[in-house]
Amino acid sequence: DVWQRLLHIPYGETLSYGQLASDVGKPGGARIAGWACGRNRIAILIPCHRVVAADGALTGYGGGKARKAYLLDLERGATSVFAAAT
């Protein structure tokens, strides 16, 4: 299950949509993985922001690309939780 796999992406790390699809038994299913991430309505619990394009580029996110970048930077220690408030 895609969401179950998302729960196991370590904090501060990313996974490509293609790898996500392969990990759940759907090789070549990057678009299906993206579709499943797009249906995530509990992103605070299921971290779909950790899924990126095959080349590492940031792609769509329900909260917007800027928020996705902020969350990934926060997890990697590149920003602080207070940075958004300034």
FIZA-378704 format. One record per residue: residue in one letter; x, y negated, z negated of N, C-alpha, C in turn. Coordinates in steps of 0.2 Angstrom, whole numbers, padded with zeros to 4 digits. Atoms other than C-alpha are relative to their C-alpha. Example, Ala and Ser with C-alpha at 12.3 -4.5 7.8 and 13.67 -1.06 7.14 Angstrom:
! residues 2
doro	n.X	n.Y	n.Z	ca.X	ca.Y	ca.Z	c.X	c.Y	c.Z
a	0004	0006	0000	0062	0022	-0039	0004	-0006	0000 $
s	-0004	0006	0001	0068	0005	-0036	-0004	-0005	-0003 $
END
This chain:
! residues 86
doro	n.X	n.Y	n.Z	ca.X	ca.Y	ca.Z	c.X	c.Y	c.Z
d	0004	0006	0000	0000	0000	0000	0004	-0006	0000 $
v	-0004	0006	-0001	0007	-0017	0005	0000	-0004	-0007 $
w	0000	0004	0006	0002	-0026	-0011	0004	0003	-0005 $
q	-0004	-0004	0005	0010	-0012	-0022	0007	-0001	0002 $
r	-0007	0001	-0002	0026	-0014	-0012	0002	-0007	-0002 $
l	-0002	0007	0001	0026	-0033	-0014	0001	-0001	-0008 $
l	-0001	0000	0007	0025	-0030	-0033	0007	0002	-0002 $
h	-0007	-0003	0002	0042	-0021	-0032	0006	-0004	0004 $
i	-0006	0004	-0002	0052	-0035	-0023	0003	-0004	-0006 $
p	-0003	0003	0006	0064	-0041	-0036	0000	-0007	0000 $
y	0000	0008	0001	0063	-0059	-0042	0006	-0002	0003 $
g	-0006	0004	-0003	0074	-0070	-0032	0002	0004	0007 $
e	-0002	-0003	-0006	0075	-0058	-0017	-0006	0000	0005 $
t	0005	0000	-0005	0066	-0057	-0001	0000	0006	0004 $
l	0001	-0006	-0005	0060	-0044	0012	-0003	-0002	0006 $
s	0004	0002	-0006	0055	-0046	0030	-0006	0004	0001 $
y	0006	-0003	-0001	0038	-0042	0036	0001	0007	0003 $
g	-0001	-0007	-0003	0045	-0028	0047	0002	0005	-0005 $
q	-0003	-0005	0005	0054	-0020	0032	-0006	0002	-0004 $
l	0006	-0001	0004	0038	-0022	0022	-0005	0005	0003 $
a	0004	-0005	-0003	0028	-0013	0035	0003	0007	0000 $
s	-0003	-0007	0000	0041	0001	0037	0000	0003	-0007 $
d	0000	-0003	0007	0042	0003	0018	-0007	0003	-0002 $
v	0007	-0003	0001	0023	0007	0018	-0002	0005	0005 $
g	0001	-0005	-0005	0024	0019	0032	-0003	-0003	0007 $
k	0003	0003	-0007	0019	0007	0047	0006	-0003	0004 $
p	-0005	0004	-0004	0035	0004	0057	-0003	-0003	0006 $
g	0002	0004	-0005	0033	-0009	0069	-0006	-0004	-0001 $
g	0007	0003	0002	0018	-0016	0059	0001	-0007	-0003 $
a	-0002	0006	0004	0026	-0033	0054	-0007	-0005	0000 $
r	0006	0004	0000	0010	-0042	0060	-0006	0002	-0005 $
i	0005	-0003	0004	-0001	-0030	0050	0002	-0002	-0007 $
a	-0002	0002	0006	0010	-0034	0035	-0001	-0007	-0002 $
g	0002	0008	0000	0008	-0053	0038	-0007	-0001	-0001 $
w	0008	0000	0001	-0011	-0050	0039	-0002	0001	-0007 $
a	0001	-0002	0007	-0011	-0041	0022	0002	-0006	-0005 $
c	-0003	0005	0005	0000	-0055	0014	-0005	-0006	0000 $
g	0004	0006	-0001	-0012	-0068	0021	-0007	0001	-0003 $
r	0006	-0001	0004	-0027	-0060	0012	0001	0000	-0007 $
n	-0002	0000	0008	-0018	-0061	-0005	-0003	-0006	-0003 $
r	0003	0005	0004	-0029	-0071	-0016	0002	-0001	-0007 $
i	-0003	0000	0007	-0019	-0068	-0032	0007	-0001	0001 $
a	-0008	0001	-0001	-0002	-0074	-0026	0004	-0001	-0006 $
i	-0003	0001	0006	0002	-0079	-0044	0002	0007	-0003 $
l	-0001	-0007	0002	0002	-0060	-0047	0004	0005	0005 $
i	-0003	-0004	-0006	0007	-0052	-0030	0004	-0005	0004 $
p	-0004	0005	-0003	0022	-0062	-0024	0001	0000	0007 $
c	-0001	0000	-0008	0019	-0063	-0005	0005	-0006	0002 $
h	-0005	0006	-0002	0031	-0079	-0005	0006	0003	0001 $
r	-0006	-0003	-0001	0045	-0066	-0005	0001	0003	0006 $
v	0000	-0003	-0006	0041	-0060	0012	0002	-0005	0005 $
v	-0002	0005	-0005	0050	-0069	0026	0001	0003	0007 $
a	-0002	-0003	-0007	0054	-0067	0045	0006	0004	0000 $
a	-0006	-0005	-0001	0066	-0054	0051	0007	-0004	0000 $
d	-0006	0004	0000	0079	-0068	0053	0001	-0004	-0006 $
g	0000	0004	0007	0076	-0075	0035	-0004	-0006	0000 $
a	0003	0007	0000	0066	-0090	0041	-0007	0001	-0004 $
l	0007	0000	0003	0051	-0095	0031	-0005	-0001	0005 $
t	0006	-0001	-0005	0035	-0091	0039	-0006	-0002	-0004 $
g	0006	0002	0003	0017	-0095	0034	-0001	0003	-0007 $
y	0002	-0001	0007	0011	-0095	0016	-0006	-0004	-0002 $
g	0006	0003	0002	-0006	-0099	0009	0001	-0006	-0003 $
g	-0001	0006	0004	0001	-0112	-0002	0004	-0005	0004 $
g	-0004	0004	-0004	0011	-0120	0012	0008	0002	0000 $
k	-0007	-0001	-0001	0029	-0118	0018	0004	-0003	-0005 $
a	-0004	0004	0005	0036	-0131	0006	-0001	0003	-0007 $
r	0001	-0003	0006	0028	-0122	-0009	0004	0007	0000 $
k	-0003	-0007	0000	0035	-0105	-0003	0008	-0002	-0001 $
a	-0007	0001	0001	0053	-0113	-0001	0001	-0002	-0007 $
y	-0001	0002	0007	0051	-0121	-0019	0000	0006	-0004 $
l	0000	-0006	0004	0046	-0104	-0026	0006	0004	0001 $
l	-0007	-0004	-0001	0061	-0095	-0018	0006	-0003	-0003 $
d	-0006	0004	0003	0073	-0109	-0023	0000	0001	-0008 $
l	0001	-0001	0007	0066	-0108	-0041	0002	0007	-0002 $
e	-0002	-0007	0002	0068	-0089	-0042	0008	0001	0001 $
r	-0007	0000	-0001	0086	-0091	-0035	0004	-0004	-0004 $
g	-0003	0005	0005	0090	-0104	-0048	0003	-0006	0004 $
a	-0003	0005	-0004	0093	-0117	-0034	-0004	-0007	-0002 $
t	0004	0006	0002	0080	-0129	-0042	-0003	0001	-0007 $
s	0003	-0001	0007	0071	-0131	-0059	-0007	-0001	0001 $
v	0007	0000	0000	0053	-0129	-0063	-0002	-0008	-0001 $
f	0002	0007	0001	0053	-0148	-0067	0001	-0004	0007 $
a	-0001	0004	-0006	0059	-0153	-0049	-0006	-0003	0003 $
a	0006	0002	-0004	0042	-0154	-0042	-0004	-0006	-0003 $
a	0003	0005	0003	0037	-0166	-0055	0003	-0007	0001 $
t	-0004	0006	-0001	0050	-0179	-0050	-0001	-0003	0007 $
END
